[in-house]
């Protein structure tokens, strides 16, 4: 669904199967926010009065710690295993009397391995368990919406659809619900404002560029010829920009887009990618199976030559695939987190929002595969933690 057709939905009637209605069906008490980090800030505020530390997986974007810094909490990273689940022995070593919460992540929209065991370790210390489901708001595992497990949960709705912003905080336990007090950044804005209008203008311009390859190439050449590049906003700048209620435009779209259609389309797109990429000896499909109810955010693949794969995808018109994530510097420079660092270098996330063109991709992806007998990337469980 392109931006133009999606924006048109904002002026239609609410859909009983809309995204927000679907989420509220699982948790009627959810609270809306502009960003997932803003939601995390409010969720952890009640346990931050006396400081303390929060356990986070080392395989995590650098900006997630910003709300912890604001609350005066120490981020304490734990090691992950190659299957993207926690190293439970390392978690146990890092837990102490000052730990107030631990974060698990449903990477790429799939349930985190050893979720219950991780939660049990936190429970021994009386810590809150945060279920970070930023990647796939609509994923359901064994009848439970990801993000609604543990004590607290978050999800990022702007990662589901091309909308200005949007996130949700779930308070799942009785203790979390009793302690929660929404701040001024919670809720939804009451009207469409200038930021919404700027988003619409940018989205429509993007649609024009996508439909006019010659114009897009001309602009790309112009930008490439400029001296210097626009600076990337710092993690704190991005965090501060997201500390506001959810956009009214985002809210209207989320009320009007059928969640069932989104899940069905993403699942079909995911299956197509799996068929295209399976059988190659130079990469690993991180999640080759697609369990019932999962609404994937991306197809994660591991390869020792990510640039080669990304170049092939770019040549086939897939410009938004990327390695993931940008780790915190304290993780990148610490050999303790060798597995997280290796994963961040080798993991390519291929978005499944749009339907892949099998004919165009088939040749490009096949040509990027190795043609020699070089061994595949080592995926053995003995990889360094």
PyMOL commands that set and color helices and strands:
alter all, ss='L'
color gray80, all
select helices_A, chain A and resi 3-9+19-26+36-45+62-71+88-94+107-109+115-124+157-159+174-179+194-211+213-224+235-241+248-256+259-277+306-315+329-332+335-346+358-368
alter helices_A, ss='H'
color red, helices_A
select strands_A, chain A and resi 31-33+53-57+74-78+99-105+128-132+140-141+144-145+152-156+167-171+283-285+298-303+322-323+347-351
alter strands_A, ss='S'
color yellow, strands_A
deselect
rebuild
show_as cartoon
